Amino acid sequence: MTVVPLSTTAPDVVLGHHLQLANRLQERPCICWAKCDMLATVGLPRLDRIRRKDRHGRRVYEVLQLTDEEFAAVKAAVRKALGI
């Protein structure tokens, strides 16, 4: 599976293949960046849900999704990074 890495570290220079996304992790107020020039291929078993603990200390798993508009913007940024 090909993935676009997400990072909380802003690029030194924001280019067309960098995309700022809304933060969906409530406990971490930060900006999230899709770095569409750093595509990676990973095995499906390596992908998992986000693990965190709730206020009672119980393990909670989250699955977060991009909006249709965000996903379209990521795909456009990947095309820009690949020159297609």
PyMOL Python script that loads the backbone (N, CA, C, O; Angstrom):
from pymol import cmd

cmd.read_pdbstr("""\
ATOM      1  N   MET A   1       0.846  -1.159   0.000  1.00  0.00           N
ATOM      2  CA  MET A   1       0.000   0.000   0.000  1.00  0.00           C
ATOM      3  C   MET A   1       0.903   1.238   0.000  1.00  0.00           C
ATOM      4  O   MET A   1       1.900   1.288   0.721  1.00  0.00           O
ATOM      5  N   THR A   2       0.553   2.208  -0.796  1.00  0.00           N
ATOM      6  CA  THR A   2       1.289   3.471  -0.847  1.00  0.00           C
ATOM      7  C   THR A   2       0.612   4.466   0.081  1.00  0.00           C
ATOM      8  O   THR A   2      -0.606   4.637   0.047  1.00  0.00           O
ATOM      9  N   VAL A   3       1.424   5.125   0.918  1.00  0.00           N
ATOM     10  CA  VAL A   3       0.886   6.062   1.899  1.00  0.00           C
ATOM     11  C   VAL A   3       1.576   7.417   1.777  1.00  0.00           C
ATOM     12  O   VAL A   3       2.718   7.514   1.327  1.00  0.00           O
ATOM     13  N   VAL A   4       0.869   8.439   2.180  1.00  0.00           N
ATOM     14  CA  VAL A   4       1.416   9.792   2.292  1.00  0.00           C
ATOM     15  C   VAL A   4       1.676  10.025   3.775  1.00  0.00           C
ATOM     16  O   VAL A   4       0.749   9.941   4.580  1.00  0.00           O
ATOM     17  N   PRO A   5       2.918  10.316   4.151  1.00  0.00           N
ATOM     18  CA  PRO A   5       3.177  10.535   5.573  1.00  0.00           C
ATOM     19  C   PRO A   5       2.583  11.847   6.065  1.00  0.00           C
ATOM     20  O   PRO A   5       2.552  12.850   5.352  1.00  0.00           O
ATOM     21  N   LEU A   6       2.118  11.807   7.296  1.00  0.00           N
ATOM     22  CA  LEU A   6       1.618  13.003   7.974  1.00  0.00           C
ATOM     23  C   LEU A   6       2.630  13.375   9.047  1.00  0.00           C
ATOM     24  O   LEU A   6       3.239  12.502   9.664  1.00  0.00           O
ATOM     25  N   SER A   7       2.804  14.661   9.267  1.00  0.00           N
ATOM     26  CA  SER A   7       3.791  15.132  10.219  1.00  0.00           C
ATOM     27  C   SER A   7       3.280  16.377  10.934  1.00  0.00           C
ATOM     28  O   SER A   7       2.476  17.135  10.392  1.00  0.00           O
ATOM     29  N   THR A   8       3.753  16.571  12.144  1.00  0.00           N
ATOM     30  CA  THR A   8       3.464  17.815  12.854  1.00  0.00           C
ATOM     31  C   THR A   8       4.605  18.816  12.680  1.00  0.00           C
ATOM     32  O   THR A   8       4.541  19.933  13.194  1.00  0.00           O
ATOM     33  N   THR A   9       5.644  18.414  11.959  1.00  0.00           N
ATOM     34  CA  THR A   9       6.757  19.315  11.663  1.00  0.00           C
ATOM     35  C   THR A   9       6.492  19.998  10.329  1.00  0.00           C
ATOM     36  O   THR A   9       6.364  19.342   9.296  1.00  0.00           O
ATOM     37  N   ALA A  10       6.411  21.304  10.365  1.00  0.00           N
ATOM     38  CA  ALA A  10       6.153  22.059   9.131  1.00  0.00           C
ATOM     39  C   ALA A  10       7.366  21.972   8.209  1.00  0.00           C
ATOM     40  O   ALA A  10       8.501  21.924   8.682  1.00  0.00           O
ATOM     41  N   PRO A  11       7.134  21.954   6.900  1.00  0.00           N
ATOM     42  CA  PRO A  11       8.267  21.980   5.973  1.00  0.00           C
ATOM     43  C   PRO A  11       8.997  23.316   6.086  1.00  0.00           C
ATOM     44  O   PRO A  11       8.391  24.335   6.417  1.00  0.00           O
ATOM     45  N   ASP A  12      10.306  23.305   5.809  1.00  0.00           N
ATOM     46  CA  ASP A  12      11.088  24.546   5.849  1.00  0.00           C
ATOM     47  C   ASP A  12      10.509  25.576   4.886  1.00  0.00           C
ATOM     48  O   ASP A  12      10.373  26.754   5.217  1.00  0.00           O
ATOM     49  N   VAL A  13      10.173  25.110   3.692  1.00  0.00           N
ATOM     50  CA  VAL A  13       9.535  25.951   2.676  1.00  0.00           C
ATOM     51  C   VAL A  13       8.288  25.216   2.214  1.00  0.00           C
ATOM     52  O   VAL A  13       8.380  24.083   1.740  1.00  0.00           O
ATOM     53  N   VAL A  14       7.140  25.833   2.342  1.00  0.00           N
ATOM     54  CA  VAL A  14       5.887  25.190   1.938  1.00  0.00           C
ATOM     55  C   VAL A  14       5.772  25.278   0.416  1.00  0.00           C
ATOM     56  O   VAL A  14       5.775  26.364  -0.163  1.00  0.00           O
ATOM     57  N   LEU A  15       5.671  24.113  -0.211  1.00  0.00           N
ATOM     58  CA  LEU A  15       5.552  24.017  -1.667  1.00  0.00           C
ATOM     59  C   LEU A  15       4.212  23.387  -2.029  1.00  0.00           C
ATOM     60  O   LEU A  15       3.425  23.039  -1.149  1.00  0.00           O
ATOM     61  N   GLY A  16       3.962  23.243  -3.306  1.00  0.00           N
ATOM     62  CA  GLY A  16       2.679  22.727  -3.779  1.00  0.00           C
ATOM     63  C   GLY A  16       2.392  21.296  -3.391  1.00  0.00           C
ATOM     64  O   GLY A  16       1.237  20.870  -3.409  1.00  0.00           O
ATOM     65  N   HIS A  17       3.425  20.542  -3.038  1.00  0.00           N
ATOM     66  CA  HIS A  17       3.206  19.150  -2.641  1.00  0.00           C
ATOM     67  C   HIS A  17       3.125  18.997  -1.116  1.00  0.00           C
ATOM     68  O   HIS A  17       3.124  17.875  -0.609  1.00  0.00           O
ATOM     69  N   HIS A  18       3.058  20.104  -0.391  1.00  0.00           N
ATOM     70  CA  HIS A  18       2.813  20.092   1.052  1.00  0.00           C
ATOM     71  C   HIS A  18       1.391  20.570   1.284  1.00  0.00           C
ATOM     72  O   HIS A  18       0.931  21.510   0.636  1.00  0.00           O
ATOM     73  N   LEU A  19       0.707  19.933   2.195  1.00  0.00           N
ATOM     74  CA  LEU A  19      -0.686  20.278   2.435  1.00  0.00           C
ATOM     75  C   LEU A  19      -0.956  20.338   3.931  1.00  0.00           C
ATOM     76  O   LEU A  19      -0.723  19.370   4.655  1.00  0.00           O
ATOM     77  N   GLN A  20      -1.443  21.469   4.378  1.00  0.00           N
ATOM     78  CA  GLN A  20      -1.809  21.618   5.790  1.00  0.00           C
ATOM     79  C   GLN A  20      -3.203  21.047   5.988  1.00  0.00           C
ATOM     80  O   GLN A  20      -4.129  21.375   5.246  1.00  0.00           O
ATOM     81  N   LEU A  21      -3.350  20.192   6.994  1.00  0.00           N
ATOM     82  CA  LEU A  21      -4.630  19.543   7.265  1.00  0.00           C
ATOM     83  C   LEU A  21      -5.129  19.913   8.654  1.00  0.00           C
ATOM     84  O   LEU A  21      -4.354  20.285   9.535  1.00  0.00           O
ATOM     85  N   ALA A  22      -6.416  19.804   8.823  1.00  0.00           N
ATOM     86  CA  ALA A  22      -7.018  20.052  10.135  1.00  0.00           C
ATOM     87  C   ALA A  22      -6.587  18.958  11.105  1.00  0.00           C
ATOM     88  O   ALA A  22      -6.487  17.789  10.731  1.00  0.00           O
ATOM     89  N   ASN A  23      -6.335  19.342  12.340  1.00  0.00           N
ATOM     90  CA  ASN A  23      -5.961  18.389  13.377  1.00  0.00           C
ATOM     91  C   ASN A  23      -7.220  17.711  13.910  1.00  0.00           C
ATOM     92  O   ASN A  23      -8.187  18.384  14.265  1.00  0.00           O
ATOM     93  N   ARG A  24      -7.208  16.392  13.966  1.00  0.00           N
ATOM     94  CA  ARG A  24      -8.352  15.653  14.480  1.00  0.00           C
ATOM     95  C   ARG A  24      -8.055  14.978  15.816  1.00  0.00           C
ATOM     96  O   ARG A  24      -8.918  14.298  16.370  1.00  0.00           O
ATOM     97  N   LEU A  25      -6.855  15.160  16.332  1.00  0.00           N
ATOM     98  CA  LEU A  25      -6.497  14.588  17.627  1.00  0.00           C
ATOM     99  C   LEU A  25      -6.742  15.641  18.690  1.00  0.00           C
ATOM    100  O   LEU A  25      -5.964  16.586  18.823  1.00  0.00           O
ATOM    101  N   GLN A  26      -7.807  15.487  19.440  1.00  0.00           N
ATOM    102  CA  GLN A  26      -8.224  16.507  20.395  1.00  0.00           C
ATOM    103  C   GLN A  26      -7.183  16.782  21.469  1.00  0.00           C
ATOM    104  O   GLN A  26      -7.035  17.926  21.897  1.00  0.00           O
ATOM    105  N   GLU A  27      -6.459  15.761  21.912  1.00  0.00           N
ATOM    106  CA  GLU A  27      -5.512  15.980  22.986  1.00  0.00           C
ATOM    107  C   GLU A  27      -4.200  16.594  22.511  1.00  0.00           C
ATOM    108  O   GLU A  27      -3.336  16.906  23.330  1.00  0.00           O
ATOM    109  N   ARG A  28      -4.041  16.767  21.227  1.00  0.00           N
ATOM    110  CA  ARG A  28      -2.807  17.321  20.683  1.00  0.00           C
ATOM    111  C   ARG A  28      -3.116  18.511  19.777  1.00  0.00           C
ATOM    112  O   ARG A  28      -3.299  18.340  18.572  1.00  0.00           O
ATOM    113  N   PRO A  29      -3.175  19.690  20.337  1.00  0.00           N
ATOM    114  CA  PRO A  29      -3.462  20.861  19.494  1.00  0.00           C
ATOM    115  C   PRO A  29      -2.233  21.230  18.655  1.00  0.00           C
ATOM    116  O   PRO A  29      -1.308  21.877  19.148  1.00  0.00           O
ATOM    117  N   CYS A  30      -2.232  20.823  17.418  1.00  0.00           N
ATOM    118  CA  CYS A  30      -1.099  21.112  16.542  1.00  0.00           C
ATOM    119  C   CYS A  30      -1.578  21.129  15.095  1.00  0.00           C
ATOM    120  O   CYS A  30      -2.710  20.754  14.792  1.00  0.00           O
ATOM    121  N   ILE A  31      -0.704  21.565  14.227  1.00  0.00           N
ATOM    122  CA  ILE A  31      -0.987  21.574  12.795  1.00  0.00           C
ATOM    123  C   ILE A  31      -0.429  20.288  12.202  1.00  0.00           C
ATOM    124  O   ILE A  31       0.662  19.853  12.570  1.00  0.00           O
ATOM    125  N   CYS A  32      -1.158  19.696  11.305  1.00  0.00           N
ATOM    126  CA  CYS A  32      -0.749  18.456  10.655  1.00  0.00           C
ATOM    127  C   CYS A  32      -0.430  18.751   9.194  1.00  0.00           C
ATOM    128  O   CYS A  32      -1.170  19.469   8.522  1.00  0.00           O
ATOM    129  N   TRP A  33       0.662  18.199   8.714  1.00  0.00           N
ATOM    130  CA  TRP A  33       1.087  18.396   7.332  1.00  0.00           C
ATOM    131  C   TRP A  33       1.109  17.066   6.587  1.00  0.00           C
ATOM    132  O   TRP A  33       1.653  16.083   7.091  1.00  0.00           O
ATOM    133  N   ALA A  34       0.526  17.027   5.398  1.00  0.00           N
ATOM    134  CA  ALA A  34       0.686  15.896   4.488  1.00  0.00           C
ATOM    135  C   ALA A  34       1.873  16.236   3.598  1.00  0.00           C
ATOM    136  O   ALA A  34       1.864  17.246   2.893  1.00  0.00           O
ATOM    137  N   LYS A  35       2.883  15.394   3.637  1.00  0.00           N
ATOM    138  CA  LYS A  35       4.105  15.627   2.857  1.00  0.00           C
ATOM    139  C   LYS A  35       4.066  14.693   1.656  1.00  0.00           C
ATOM    140  O   LYS A  35       4.603  13.586   1.677  1.00  0.00           O
ATOM    141  N   CYS A  36       3.409  15.181   0.612  1.00  0.00           N
ATOM    142  CA  CYS A  36       3.060  14.351  -0.539  1.00  0.00           C
ATOM    143  C   CYS A  36       4.240  14.032  -1.448  1.00  0.00           C
ATOM    144  O   CYS A  36       4.087  13.281  -2.412  1.00  0.00           O
ATOM    145  N   ASP A  37       5.403  14.581  -1.163  1.00  0.00           N
ATOM    146  CA  ASP A  37       6.602  14.251  -1.921  1.00  0.00           C
ATOM    147  C   ASP A  37       7.384  13.124  -1.254  1.00  0.00           C
ATOM    148  O   ASP A  37       8.443  12.733  -1.746  1.00  0.00           O
ATOM    149  N   MET A  38       6.883  12.602  -0.150  1.00  0.00           N
ATOM    150  CA  MET A  38       7.596  11.572   0.604  1.00  0.00           C
ATOM    151  C   MET A  38       6.793  10.272   0.645  1.00  0.00           C
ATOM    152  O   MET A  38       6.688   9.641   1.697  1.00  0.00           O
ATOM    153  N   LEU A  39       6.233   9.876  -0.483  1.00  0.00           N
ATOM    154  CA  LEU A  39       5.425   8.663  -0.551  1.00  0.00           C
ATOM    155  C   LEU A  39       6.225   7.460  -0.062  1.00  0.00           C
ATOM    156  O   LEU A  39       7.435   7.375  -0.270  1.00  0.00           O
ATOM    157  N   ALA A  40       5.534   6.545   0.583  1.00  0.00           N
ATOM    158  CA  ALA A  40       6.174   5.323   1.074  1.00  0.00           C
ATOM    159  C   ALA A  40       5.272   4.140   0.786  1.00  0.00           C
ATOM    160  O   ALA A  40       4.049   4.268   0.739  1.00  0.00           O
ATOM    161  N   THR A  41       5.886   3.003   0.595  1.00  0.00           N
ATOM    162  CA  THR A  41       5.136   1.764   0.419  1.00  0.00           C
ATOM    163  C   THR A  41       5.305   0.957   1.693  1.00  0.00           C
ATOM    164  O   THR A  41       6.426   0.691   2.127  1.00  0.00           O
ATOM    165  N   VAL A  42       4.194   0.571   2.284  1.00  0.00           N
ATOM    166  CA  VAL A  42       4.226  -0.195   3.528  1.00  0.00           C
ATOM    167  C   VAL A  42       3.297  -1.399   3.401  1.00  0.00           C
ATOM    168  O   VAL A  42       2.345  -1.397   2.620  1.00  0.00           O
ATOM    169  N   GLY A  43       3.600  -2.415   4.184  1.00  0.00           N
ATOM    170  CA  GLY A  43       2.748  -3.591   4.222  1.00  0.00           C
ATOM    171  C   GLY A  43       1.469  -3.294   4.991  1.00  0.00           C
ATOM    172  O   GLY A  43       1.499  -2.589   6.000  1.00  0.00           O
ATOM    173  N   LEU A  44       0.373  -3.817   4.531  1.00  0.00           N
ATOM    174  CA  LEU A  44      -0.918  -3.591   5.180  1.00  0.00           C
ATOM    175  C   LEU A  44      -0.913  -3.963   6.668  1.00  0.00           C
ATOM    176  O   LEU A  44      -1.547  -3.264   7.458  1.00  0.00           O
ATOM    177  N   PRO A  45      -0.225  -5.032   7.080  1.00  0.00           N
ATOM    178  CA  PRO A  45      -0.202  -5.353   8.516  1.00  0.00           C
ATOM    179  C   PRO A  45       0.465  -4.273   9.380  1.00  0.00           C
ATOM    180  O   PRO A  45       0.253  -4.239  10.592  1.00  0.00           O
ATOM    181  N   ARG A  46       1.264  -3.398   8.774  1.00  0.00           N
ATOM    182  CA  ARG A  46       1.923  -2.336   9.537  1.00  0.00           C
ATOM    183  C   ARG A  46       0.987  -1.178   9.854  1.00  0.00           C
ATOM    184  O   ARG A  46       1.279  -0.354  10.721  1.00  0.00           O
ATOM    185  N   LEU A  47      -0.132  -1.118   9.154  1.00  0.00           N
ATOM    186  CA  LEU A  47      -1.078  -0.036   9.379  1.00  0.00           C
ATOM    187  C   LEU A  47      -2.067  -0.442  10.468  1.00  0.00           C
ATOM    188  O   LEU A  47      -2.586  -1.558  10.463  1.00  0.00           O
ATOM    189  N   ASP A  48      -2.313   0.448  11.374  1.00  0.00           N
ATOM    190  CA  ASP A  48      -3.226   0.147  12.473  1.00  0.00           C
ATOM    191  C   ASP A  48      -3.963   1.417  12.858  1.00  0.00           C
ATOM    192  O   ASP A  48      -3.657   2.507  12.375  1.00  0.00           O
ATOM    193  N   ARG A  49      -4.915   1.256  13.713  1.00  0.00           N
ATOM    194  CA  ARG A  49      -5.656   2.403  14.214  1.00  0.00           C
ATOM    195  C   ARG A  49      -4.803   3.180  15.209  1.00  0.00           C
ATOM    196  O   ARG A  49      -3.765   2.700  15.665  1.00  0.00           O
ATOM    197  N   ILE A  50      -5.251   4.373  15.535  1.00  0.00           N
ATOM    198  CA  ILE A  50      -4.564   5.184  16.529  1.00  0.00           C
ATOM    199  C   ILE A  50      -4.964   4.670  17.906  1.00  0.00           C
ATOM    200  O   ILE A  50      -6.149   4.568  18.221  1.00  0.00           O
ATOM    201  N   ARG A  51      -3.961   4.345  18.725  1.00  0.00           N
ATOM    202  CA  ARG A  51      -4.226   3.861  20.077  1.00  0.00           C
ATOM    203  C   ARG A  51      -3.997   4.988  21.069  1.00  0.00           C
ATOM    204  O   ARG A  51      -2.991   5.696  21.005  1.00  0.00           O
ATOM    205  N   ARG A  52      -4.933   5.144  21.980  1.00  0.00           N
ATOM    206  CA  ARG A  52      -4.780   6.111  23.063  1.00  0.00           C
ATOM    207  C   ARG A  52      -5.576   5.607  24.253  1.00  0.00           C
ATOM    208  O   ARG A  52      -6.250   4.581  24.170  1.00  0.00           O
ATOM    209  N   LYS A  53      -5.496   6.325  25.346  1.00  0.00           N
ATOM    210  CA  LYS A  53      -6.255   5.945  26.540  1.00  0.00           C
ATOM    211  C   LYS A  53      -7.325   6.993  26.794  1.00  0.00           C
ATOM    212  O   LYS A  53      -7.098   8.188  26.605  1.00  0.00           O
ATOM    213  N   ASP A  54      -8.498   6.531  27.227  1.00  0.00           N
ATOM    214  CA  ASP A  54      -9.561   7.474  27.558  1.00  0.00           C
ATOM    215  C   ASP A  54      -9.333   8.031  28.961  1.00  0.00           C
ATOM    216  O   ASP A  54      -8.332   7.713  29.603  1.00  0.00           O
ATOM    217  N   ARG A  55     -10.237   8.840  29.424  1.00  0.00           N
ATOM    218  CA  ARG A  55     -10.040   9.492  30.728  1.00  0.00           C
ATOM    219  C   ARG A  55     -10.065   8.525  31.894  1.00  0.00           C
ATOM    220  O   ARG A  55      -9.692   8.892  33.008  1.00  0.00           O
ATOM    221  N   HIS A  56     -10.504   7.279  31.655  1.00  0.00           N
ATOM    222  CA  HIS A  56     -10.516   6.256  32.696  1.00  0.00           C
ATOM    223  C   HIS A  56      -9.323   5.307  32.572  1.00  0.00           C
ATOM    224  O   HIS A  56      -9.224   4.324  33.306  1.00  0.00           O
ATOM    225  N   GLY A  57      -8.425   5.610  31.641  1.00  0.00           N
ATOM    226  CA  GLY A  57      -7.230   4.783  31.457  1.00  0.00           C
ATOM    227  C   GLY A  57      -7.430   3.565  30.586  1.00  0.00           C
ATOM    228  O   GLY A  57      -6.516   2.756  30.426  1.00  0.00           O
ATOM    229  N   ARG A  58      -8.628   3.423  30.016  1.00  0.00           N
ATOM    230  CA  ARG A  58      -8.890   2.281  29.138  1.00  0.00           C
ATOM    231  C   ARG A  58      -8.372   2.573  27.732  1.00  0.00           C
ATOM    232  O   ARG A  58      -8.420   3.710  27.261  1.00  0.00           O
ATOM    233  N   ARG A  59      -7.881   1.537  27.079  1.00  0.00           N
ATOM    234  CA  ARG A  59      -7.369   1.673  25.719  1.00  0.00           C
ATOM    235  C   ARG A  59      -8.524   1.928  24.752  1.00  0.00           C
ATOM    236  O   ARG A  59      -9.548   1.246  24.792  1.00  0.00           O
ATOM    237  N   VAL A  60      -8.341   2.910  23.892  1.00  0.00           N
ATOM    238  CA  VAL A  60      -9.342   3.277  22.891  1.00  0.00           C
ATOM    239  C   VAL A  60      -8.647   3.312  21.540  1.00  0.00           C
ATOM    240  O   VAL A  60      -7.524   3.803  21.426  1.00  0.00           O
ATOM    241  N   TYR A  61      -9.310   2.795  20.524  1.00  0.00           N
ATOM    242  CA  TYR A  61      -8.760   2.810  19.168  1.00  0.00           C
ATOM    243  C   TYR A  61      -9.583   3.759  18.316  1.00  0.00           C
ATOM    244  O   TYR A  61     -10.813   3.736  18.350  1.00  0.00           O
ATOM    245  N   GLU A  62      -8.893   4.593  17.550  1.00  0.00           N
ATOM    246  CA  GLU A  62      -9.574   5.561  16.694  1.00  0.00           C
ATOM    247  C   GLU A  62      -9.233   5.318  15.231  1.00  0.00           C
ATOM    248  O   GLU A  62      -8.116   4.929  14.892  1.00  0.00           O
ATOM    249  N   VAL A  63     -10.194   5.549  14.394  1.00  0.00           N
ATOM    250  CA  VAL A  63      -9.992   5.545  12.948  1.00  0.00           C
ATOM    251  C   VAL A  63     -10.426   6.917  12.464  1.00  0.00           C
ATOM    252  O   VAL A  63     -11.598   7.277  12.576  1.00  0.00           O
ATOM    253  N   LEU A  64      -9.495   7.676  11.930  1.00  0.00           N
ATOM    254  CA  LEU A  64      -9.793   9.019  11.457  1.00  0.00           C
ATOM    255  C   LEU A  64      -9.810   9.023   9.933  1.00  0.00           C
ATOM    256  O   LEU A  64      -9.077   8.268   9.294  1.00  0.00           O
ATOM    257  N   GLN A  65     -10.648   9.876   9.359  1.00  0.00           N
ATOM    258  CA  GLN A  65     -10.750   9.952   7.905  1.00  0.00           C
ATOM    259  C   GLN A  65     -10.660  11.394   7.453  1.00  0.00           C
ATOM    260  O   GLN A  65     -11.041  12.320   8.169  1.00  0.00           O
ATOM    261  N   LEU A  66     -10.146  11.559   6.245  1.00  0.00           N
ATOM    262  CA  LEU A  66     -10.140  12.861   5.601  1.00  0.00           C
ATOM    263  C   LEU A  66     -11.517  13.130   5.012  1.00  0.00           C
ATOM    264  O   LEU A  66     -12.257  12.203   4.682  1.00  0.00           O
ATOM    265  N   THR A  67     -11.849  14.402   4.886  1.00  0.00           N
ATOM    266  CA  THR A  67     -13.067  14.751   4.154  1.00  0.00           C
ATOM    267  C   THR A  67     -12.809  14.504   2.669  1.00  0.00           C
ATOM    268  O   THR A  67     -11.660  14.353   2.255  1.00  0.00           O
ATOM    269  N   ASP A  68     -13.862  14.464   1.879  1.00  0.00           N
ATOM    270  CA  ASP A  68     -13.694  14.290   0.429  1.00  0.00           C
ATOM    271  C   ASP A  68     -12.832  15.400  -0.154  1.00  0.00           C
ATOM    272  O   ASP A  68     -12.008  15.148  -1.034  1.00  0.00           O
ATOM    273  N   GLU A  69     -13.016  16.632   0.329  1.00  0.00           N
ATOM    274  CA  GLU A  69     -12.234  17.771  -0.177  1.00  0.00           C
ATOM    275  C   GLU A  69     -10.771  17.643   0.197  1.00  0.00           C
ATOM    276  O   GLU A  69      -9.895  17.937  -0.616  1.00  0.00           O
ATOM    277  N   GLU A  70     -10.490  17.200   1.436  1.00  0.00           N
ATOM    278  CA  GLU A  70      -9.097  17.012   1.859  1.00  0.00           C
ATOM    279  C   GLU A  70      -8.431  15.906   1.044  1.00  0.00           C
ATOM    280  O   GLU A  70      -7.281  16.040   0.626  1.00  0.00           O
ATOM    281  N   PHE A  71      -9.163  14.812   0.822  1.00  0.00           N
ATOM    282  CA  PHE A  71      -8.599  13.702   0.052  1.00  0.00           C
ATOM    283  C   PHE A  71      -8.300  14.129  -1.379  1.00  0.00           C
ATOM    284  O   PHE A  71      -7.264  13.758  -1.932  1.00  0.00           O
ATOM    285  N   ALA A  72      -9.187  14.897  -1.978  1.00  0.00           N
ATOM    286  CA  ALA A  72      -8.948  15.411  -3.339  1.00  0.00           C
ATOM    287  C   ALA A  72      -7.713  16.317  -3.353  1.00  0.00           C
ATOM    288  O   ALA A  72      -6.928  16.275  -4.300  1.00  0.00           O
ATOM    289  N   ALA A  73      -7.540  17.129  -2.318  1.00  0.00           N
ATOM    290  CA  ALA A  73      -6.373  18.014  -2.235  1.00  0.00           C
ATOM    291  C   ALA A  73      -5.086  17.203  -2.071  1.00  0.00           C
ATOM    292  O   ALA A  73      -4.060  17.554  -2.654  1.00  0.00           O
ATOM    293  N   VAL A  74      -5.129  16.126  -1.287  1.00  0.00           N
ATOM    294  CA  VAL A  74      -3.950  15.262  -1.121  1.00  0.00           C
ATOM    295  C   VAL A  74      -3.597  14.610  -2.458  1.00  0.00           C
ATOM    296  O   VAL A  74      -2.430  14.574  -2.845  1.00  0.00           O
ATOM    297  N   LYS A  75      -4.598  14.100  -3.154  1.00  0.00           N
ATOM    298  CA  LYS A  75      -4.328  13.473  -4.459  1.00  0.00           C
ATOM    299  C   LYS A  75      -3.729  14.478  -5.436  1.00  0.00           C
ATOM    300  O   LYS A  75      -2.817  14.136  -6.189  1.00  0.00           O
ATOM    301  N   ALA A  76      -4.226  15.711  -5.433  1.00  0.00           N
ATOM    302  CA  ALA A  76      -3.672  16.753  -6.313  1.00  0.00           C
ATOM    303  C   ALA A  76      -2.225  17.059  -5.934  1.00  0.00           C
ATOM    304  O   ALA A  76      -1.383  17.246  -6.813  1.00  0.00           O
ATOM    305  N   ALA A  77      -1.930  17.112  -4.639  1.00  0.00           N
ATOM    306  CA  ALA A  77      -0.565  17.384  -4.189  1.00  0.00           C
ATOM    307  C   ALA A  77       0.371  16.232  -4.543  1.00  0.00           C
ATOM    308  O   ALA A  77       1.534  16.473  -4.865  1.00  0.00           O
ATOM    309  N   VAL A  78      -0.104  14.990  -4.494  1.00  0.00           N
ATOM    310  CA  VAL A  78       0.711  13.843  -4.904  1.00  0.00           C
ATOM    311  C   VAL A  78       1.004  13.934  -6.395  1.00  0.00           C
ATOM    312  O   VAL A  78       2.138  13.706  -6.816  1.00  0.00           O
ATOM    313  N   ARG A  79      -0.015  14.266  -7.205  1.00  0.00           N
ATOM    314  CA  ARG A  79       0.215  14.432  -8.644  1.00  0.00           C
ATOM    315  C   ARG A  79       1.258  15.509  -8.903  1.00  0.00           C
ATOM    316  O   ARG A  79       2.121  15.346  -9.766  1.00  0.00           O
ATOM    317  N   LYS A  80       1.183  16.607  -8.161  1.00  0.00           N
ATOM    318  CA  LYS A  80       2.151  17.694  -8.314  1.00  0.00           C
ATOM    319  C   LYS A  80       3.561  17.205  -7.969  1.00  0.00           C
ATOM    320  O   LYS A  80       4.521  17.510  -8.677  1.00  0.00           O
ATOM    321  N   ALA A  81       3.678  16.443  -6.872  1.00  0.00           N
ATOM    322  CA  ALA A  81       4.986  15.923  -6.455  1.00  0.00           C
ATOM    323  C   ALA A  81       5.563  14.965  -7.494  1.00  0.00           C
ATOM    324  O   ALA A  81       6.776  14.929  -7.703  1.00  0.00           O
ATOM    325  N   LEU A  82       4.693  14.187  -8.145  1.00  0.00           N
ATOM    326  CA  LEU A  82       5.148  13.218  -9.144  1.00  0.00           C
ATOM    327  C   LEU A  82       5.281  13.822 -10.542  1.00  0.00           C
ATOM    328  O   LEU A  82       5.780  13.175 -11.463  1.00  0.00           O
ATOM    329  N   GLY A  83       4.829  15.067 -10.688  1.00  0.00           N
ATOM    330  CA  GLY A  83       4.910  15.709 -11.994  1.00  0.00           C
ATOM    331  C   GLY A  83       3.931  15.165 -13.000  1.00  0.00           C
ATOM    332  O   GLY A  83       4.224  15.123 -14.195  1.00  0.00           O
ATOM    333  N   ILE A  84       2.762  14.745 -12.534  1.00  0.00           N
ATOM    334  CA  ILE A  84       1.741  14.221 -13.474  1.00  0.00           C
ATOM    335  C   ILE A  84       0.446  14.985 -13.347  1.00  0.00           C
ATOM    336  O   ILE A  84      -0.518  14.687 -14.052  1.00  0.00           O
TER     337      ILE A  84
END
""", "prot")
cmd.dss("prot")
cmd.show_as("cartoon", "prot")
cmd.util.cbc("prot")
cmd.orient("prot")
